[in-house]
Amino acid sequence: MWLQLPEDSVTPSLIEETGPRATLRGSLPDRYLTPEDIAAMFGVPIETVYQWRKKRTGPPGFRIGKHLRYDPADVRAYVTQRKDADRNAA
């Protein structure tokens, strides 16, 4: 994702914003997310991510061989669903 700075700025006109938290804020990355990315995004221990998968309560993941991956679009949909559920419960 790229951030446009004011043209009169002395810094370069484009700065790349990276990291798992940027995924939920901006455009989708061009790669699938790892469990470590999900843990960093939500600020939870990696064990929590695996428990979510086991209990089917977190964002949906899938396996590529022996590796667990998450589609950023599915993660975004999960976050939207949780936010809507919280709003409706209030």
Solvent accessible surface area in square Angstrom, and as a share of the most:
residue,aa,sasa,rsa
1,M,70,0.31
2,W,152,0.53
3,L,78,0.39
4,Q,124,0.55
5,L,46,0.23
6,P,91,0.58
7,E,165,0.74
8,D,127,0.66
9,S,42,0.27
10,V,152,0.88
11,T,66,0.39
12,P,97,0.61
13,S,64,0.41
14,L,87,0.43
15,I,79,0.40
16,E,98,0.44
17,E,36,0.16
18,T,98,0.57
19,G,39,0.38
20,P,33,0.21
21,R,128,0.47
22,A,7,0.06
23,T,8,0.05
24,L,50,0.25
25,R,152,0.55
26,G,14,0.13
27,S,69,0.45
28,L,81,0.41
29,P,43,0.27
30,D,149,0.77
31,R,120,0.44
32,Y,111,0.42
33,L,1,0.01
34,T,31,0.18
35,P,6,0.04
36,E,104,0.47
37,D,19,0.10
38,I,0,0.00
39,A,10,0.08
40,A,48,0.37
41,M,8,0.04
42,F,60,0.25
43,G,56,0.53
44,V,39,0.23
45,P,84,0.53
46,I,51,0.26
47,E,113,0.51
48,T,40,0.23
49,V,2,0.01
50,Y,96,0.37
51,Q,80,0.35
52,W,56,0.20
53,R,86,0.31
54,K,158,0.67
55,K,134,0.57
56,R,221,0.81
57,T,76,0.44
58,G,14,0.14
59,P,7,0.05
60,P,76,0.48
61,G,18,0.17
62,F,63,0.26
63,R,129,0.47
64,I,100,0.51
65,G,72,0.69
66,K,163,0.69
67,H,89,0.40
68,L,6,0.03
69,R,63,0.23
70,Y,3,0.01
71,D,41,0.21
72,P,7,0.05
73,A,48,0.37
74,D,57,0.30
75,V,0,0.00
76,R,87,0.32
77,A,62,0.48
78,Y,34,0.13
79,V,32,0.19
80,T,68,0.40
81,Q,117,0.52
82,R,110,0.40
83,K,104,0.44
84,D,61,0.32
85,A,42,0.33
86,D,86,0.44
87,R,154,0.56
88,N,129,0.66
89,A,91,0.70
90,A,122,0.95
